[in-house]
Amino acid sequence: MSDVYDPTRLGQANNTGDTDALFLKVFSNEILATFEKTQIMKPLHTIRTISSGKSATFATIGTATAAYHTPGENIMTKSHDHDADGSTAEVSKYTTNFNMNEQVVNIDKMLVSSTFIPNIDELKNHFDVRGQFSKELGTALAQRFDRAVLKTLAAGATDSSAQPSGQPAGINFNGATSTGAELVSTIAKIAQLLDENDVPDDGTRFAILKPEEYYKLVSTDNIAIQKDYGGSGGVAAGNIPQIAGINIFKSNNLKAVAVASQPDSDDSSSNNDVFGASGAGYNPTNLSSTVILGGHPSAVGTVKLLDLATESDYSVQHQGTLMVAKYAMGHAVLRAGACVNVT
């Protein structure tokens, strides 16, 4: 008669195979759920997935023109265009010669969040830490993802140079933000400027505020939450869904964008120098007074080479478990005229 105890291994599928098999699935699901819940920028910009390669190209196309047609005249007719310097050039009278360009978005280095759990510590511990650790890893990646996209958005908004394909430059202005009423007026100004840049008003425009400014909107004297004025927010829930057709969000990550002296330490290794200077990466240089970032999903693009992935491995030689969450993506400005920075 054997006195060897045959335990039920909680991480083993159907009592066979790897004793950590189910643990890895739980670990992956917890990280994915936390990542999806914590980050806000995923639905607010354009994302493209590639299966291989180091970059992807987004096409930028200029706007079309229109002209009144003279009956009987060939639509392909050329006319003489007189430039300011007195020279002339033949241009199409009716047809549009579209300005076209491309934006190449490179894949940055692999972003990882990891932890190592010594086996002896886990044996001594009287409560489970893997669940909480996995959530924290997911949160870390989500925060860095949001900050990278926000910094790219800020770079587009503050870029006053000539844009590809004749598109308008970024929207960068000083707005009143001391009170809830002033914030409502400033957000309405954002809507106006987006209209003037011909940015689609399709219900996906957005504005992201720091918590301090966001909760100024949730004041009892603010017309944004007063039903008599068409407001749809509420003090009880503490939310403001929309102002002037712009979806309202709050993010503490805006502080990381706004404080020039507090960049992410290794963002300079980015392959997308969104602020222009060589090796600058996503580090802001002139955004210490940023209060609101906003725009339209067409403003910024992300290319995914490796979506959020997880690994967990027990190391015999180190007597512990290494837990890793990672992704490989890159971000760049696609349409500066749809990027907004309010100071």
N, C-alpha and C positions, 0 to 999 in steps of 0.2 A: 504494500500500500504506500503510495507516494504522498509525501507531505508538502509537495511543491504547489504553491497557490497559483492558480491561473487567473490573473486579473482581467477585467474588462478594460481595454485600452480605449479611452474616450476619443482619441484622435484617429483611430483605425477604422477604415471602412469595412463593414461586415466582418470584423475580427480577423482580417487578413491584410497583408501588405504593410505599407509605411504607417508607423504609429503616429505620424504628424499630418497625415493626409487631410483629415477634416479640419484640423487646426489652421492649416494654410488657407482653406476656403473661407473660414470665418474671418481670418486676418485680412484677406483680400476684400471681402464684402464690407467689413467695417471701415477700411481705408477708403474704398470707393464711395460709400455712403457719406462719410465725413467730408470728402473732397467735393462731392456734388452739393452738399448742404452749405458748406462754408464759403465757397467762391461765388461771386455774383457776376463776373465778367463773361462767363462762357456764352450766354445767350445774347450778349450785348455787342458782339463783333462777329466777323466772318472767319470761319474755321474750315481749313481744308486738310485732308489726310492723304499722305503719300505712303507708298509701300516700301520705297527705297529712294536713295539719293540724298543729297546734302542741302537742297533748296527746292523751291517751287515758284512759279511765276504767276502773278496776277496781272491781267490786262487792264489798262486804264484807257478809257475812250472819251474823247471830247464831246461837246454838244453839237447838235444839228442846227442849221439855219433855215429860214423860210423866206420866200420872196413872192410878190404878186406876179402872175404870169400874164404876158401880153398875148392875146389870142393869135394863133398862127405861128408864134415864134418857137424855134427849136429849144427844148428844155436844156439841151447840152450846149447852148450858146455861151461863148466866152465874152467877157466885158473887160474894159481897161480899168484897173484900179490905180488911182493916183496916191502915192505915198507922200508923207510929209516932206521928204527931201526932193520932191519934184519928179521922181522916177515913176515909171508906170510898169504895170505887170498885168498879164492876162489871167483873169480868174473866172471861175465858173459862175454864171449869173444865177442859176437856179439850184444846181446840185451842191451838196456838201462834201468837201474834202475833209474827212474826219481826222483830227489829230489823234494819233494813237501812240501809246508808250507801254511800258511794262514795269512792274515792281517785283523785284526778286526778293523773296523772303528766305533767309538762310536758317538752317537748323542750329540752335545753340548747343552747347555741351549738355551732356546728360545731367539733369537735376535730380539729386537723390536725397532722401531723408531716411535715416537708418538708426538702429539701436542694437546693442548686444546685451543679451541677458545671460549672466553666468548661471550655470546649472545649480550650483550650490546655493546661490542667493534665492533662486526660485523655490528650491526645496525648503529653505528656512522661512520664506515669506508665508504669512497666514492669509493672504488675499491675492486674487488674480490680478496681474498687472498687464498681461498681454493685450487684453481688450482696450484698456485705457491708452497703452503705448501706441497701438495701431491707430486709434483715433487721433492722437497727437501727431503722428507721422502724416496722416491725411490732411490735417489742418495746416501743417507746415507747408506742404506742397500747394495747397489751395491758396494760402496767403501769398506765396511767391508768384504763383500764376497770376493772381489778381494784380499784384504790384507791377509785374512786367507789362501787362496789358494797359494798366492805367498810365504808366510812364510813357508808353508808346503813344497813347492818346494825347498826353500832354505835349509830347514832342511835335505831333502833327498840328496841334492848336497854336503853338508858339512859333511855327515855321512861317515866316513872312516872305520867303523867297518865291520866285515864279514856279508854278506847279506844272507837272507834266500834263499834256493834252489840253492845256488851257483851262484847267480846273481852278477855282478860286482858292486863295490861301486859307490857312487856319483862322479860326475865330478866337481872338484873345482880347479881352476887354476888362475894364474895372467896373465892378457892380456893387451896389449898396446891399449889404448883408447883415446889418446890425439887428434888424427886427424881422419877425415873420412876414409882415407886410412888405418890407423892402425885398426880402427874398422872393416873394411871389412876383414882384415887378421885375426883378432880375431874371427869373426863370422865363417870364414872358418875353423878355428881351432876347434870351437865347432862342426861343421859338421864332422870333422875328428874323434874327440873323441867319438861322438855318433856312428859313423861307427865302431870304434874299440870295442865299447860295444855291438855291434850287435843290435842297436836300429833301428827299421824299418825306411827306407827312403821312406815314402809313401806320402810325400807332406804335412804332418801335423806337422812336426818339427817347433819349434818357438823359437824366442829370444825376450825378453822384455827389452827395454832400458829406462832410464830416458829421459825426453825431451831434456836435455842438450846434451846427447850423440846422441840421435836420429837425431837431426837437424845438427849435424856434418856430417851425411851421406848425407844430402841434400845440398851439396856444389858443386859449378860448376866444381871443379877439381876432383870430386870423380867419379871413374870409375863405381860405382854402379848405377849411373843414366845416364851414357853415352851410347847412343844407339849403337855406333860403337863397344862397348865392350859387347853388349848384355844386358845392363842395362834396367830396366823397370820402374824406378822411374822418378820423375820429380821435378824441382825446383818450377814450378808454383803451382802445387798441394801440394807440400811439403810432398810427400809420397815415401817410399821405400817398395814395396811389398815383395821382396824376395832377399836374398843373399845366395849363395851356397846351394840353395834348402831349406833354412830356412826362414819361414815367419816372418817378422819384425813388432813388435808392440812397441808402447810407452805407458808408464803409470807413472803418478806422484806418484802412490801408491808404487813404488819401493823405494821411500825415507823412507816410513814407515817401510820397511823391512830392509833397509840399516843402519838406524840410531839406534844404540843399546840403546841410552838413551831416545828414544821416542817410547816405545811400546804402544799398545792399553791398556788402564788402566785396563780393566777387562778380558783380554785374558787369565789370569792365571786360570780362572774358566773353561777353556776348558777341555773336557774329553779325548782329544787326545794330549798327551804331546810329540809333534813332535820333540822337541829339546832334549828329553831324560830325563832331570831332573824332579823330582817329582814336580808337580804344575807349571811347566814352561809354559805350554800352547804353544802359538805361539810366545812367546817373544824371539827375537833374542838375542844372547849373543856375537857373534863374526862376525857380518856382516856390520861393519861400513864402509868397503871399497867396498861393493858390487856395481858393475856397470851394470852387465847384469845377468838376470835370464832366463833360457830357458830349453828346453827339448822336450818331446814328450807327447801326451795325456795319454799314459800308465804310466806316472811317478807318478801322484797324483790321488787319488780317493775321491769323495764326496758322502756321503750318505744323502739323503733327507727323512726326516720323514714328514715334513710339508713344502711344497713349498710356495713361496711368497703368502701371504694372507693379506687381509685388513679388517678392521672393522671401522665403524663410528656410534657413538651413541650419541644422545642428552640426556643430564642428566638434569632432572627437578630440582633436589636438588642443582645442581651446576650452573644451568642456562648457559649452554654452550655445545659445541660439542667436544667430544673426538675422534680424528682420530688416528688410529693405523695401522702400517704396520709391518709384522713379518714373520719370517721363523725359522725352526728348522732343522739344518743340522750338519754334522760333516765331518772333512777332515783328511786324513792321507796319508803317502807315500806308494805307491804300488811298485814302481820299482826305487830304488835309482840310478841305472846306467843310467836312462833316465832323471835324474835331473842335471841341469847345473848351477853353480854359478861362475861368472867371477869377480875377484877383480882387 
